[in-house]
Amino acid sequence: MRTVSIHDLRVALDEGAAVIDVREPGEYAGGHVPGATLVPLMTVPQRLDDLPAGRPLYVVCAVGARSAQAAAFLESRGVEAVNVDGGTNDWVAAGYPVEH
């Protein structure tokens, strides 16, 4: 599983990357990476068919632990998943834009 920084995610977003946020709905509502789709960690197995295919899927959470779990699971199912280390917390700390 590949892991990238939030700075790498920013570049990938500018290139049209697909991002899922595996936090809980309340966390997501409090602020998320622009364009990220909410897919709480416990729902990832049921949502496999809903996820974008044919390109890397960036996975983000608060700090990188839940997203690492989700990315590992996705990779085991043949999805090219990329874990975002530092997650939304580092994204916010870097001053990057946030959607609510």
C-alpha positions in Angstrom: 0.0 0.0 0.0 1.3 3.4 -1.0 1.3 6.2 1.6 1.5 9.9 0.7 1.6 13.2 2.6 -1.2 15.7 2.6 1.0 17.8 0.3 1.1 15.0 -2.2 -2.7 14.7 -1.9 -3.0 18.4 -2.7 -1.1 17.9 -5.9 -3.2 14.8 -6.7 -6.4 16.7 -6.2 -5.3 19.4 -8.6 -4.9 16.5 -11.1 -8.5 15.2 -10.4 -7.8 12.5 -7.8 -10.7 10.6 -6.3 -10.8 10.9 -2.5 -12.8 9.0 0.2 -13.0 10.1 3.8 -13.5 7.1 6.1 -14.3 9.1 9.3 -17.7 9.2 10.9 -20.4 11.5 9.6 -20.0 14.0 12.4 -16.3 14.3 11.8 -16.9 14.7 8.1 -19.5 17.4 8.7 -17.0 19.3 10.9 -14.7 19.8 7.8 -13.3 17.7 5.1 -10.9 17.7 2.1 -12.8 19.4 -0.7 -14.4 16.8 -3.0 -13.9 13.9 -0.6 -16.8 11.4 -0.5 -17.9 10.2 2.9 -17.5 6.4 3.2 -17.2 5.6 6.9 -14.7 2.9 7.6 -17.3 0.3 8.7 -19.2 0.7 5.4 -16.2 0.3 3.1 -16.9 -3.4 2.4 -20.5 -2.7 1.4 -19.6 0.3 -0.7 -17.0 -1.3 -2.9 -19.2 -1.0 -6.0 -19.8 2.7 -5.4 -16.1 3.6 -5.4 -14.4 5.1 -8.5 -12.5 2.5 -10.5 -9.7 2.6 -12.9 -7.5 5.2 -11.1 -5.9 5.5 -7.7 -8.3 6.1 -4.8 -6.9 8.3 -2.0 -8.1 7.4 1.4 -8.2 10.0 4.3 -9.3 10.0 7.9 -8.3 12.2 10.8 -4.6 11.2 11.2 -4.0 8.2 8.9 -4.8 5.1 11.0 -8.4 4.3 9.8 -7.4 5.3 6.3 -4.5 2.8 6.4 -7.0 0.1 7.4 -9.4 1.0 4.7 -6.6 1.3 2.1 -5.2 -2.2 3.0 -8.7 -3.7 2.7 -9.3 -2.0 -0.6 -6.0 -3.2 -2.0 -6.9 -6.8 -0.9 -9.9 -6.4 -3.1 -7.9 -5.2 -6.1 -8.5 -1.4 -5.7 -5.4 0.8 -6.1 -5.7 2.6 -2.8 -3.4 5.3 -1.4 -3.3 6.1 2.3 -3.0 9.8 3.2 -0.6 10.1 6.2 -1.5 12.9 8.7 -5.1 13.0 7.4 -7.5 15.8 7.8 -5.8 17.1 10.9 -2.6 17.8 9.0 -4.6 19.1 6.0 -6.2 21.7 8.3 -3.0 22.5 10.0 -1.3 23.2 6.7 -4.0 25.8 5.9 -5.5 24.0 3.0 -9.2 24.6 2.1 -11.9 22.7 3.9 -15.5 22.0 3.0 -18.3 21.8 5.5 
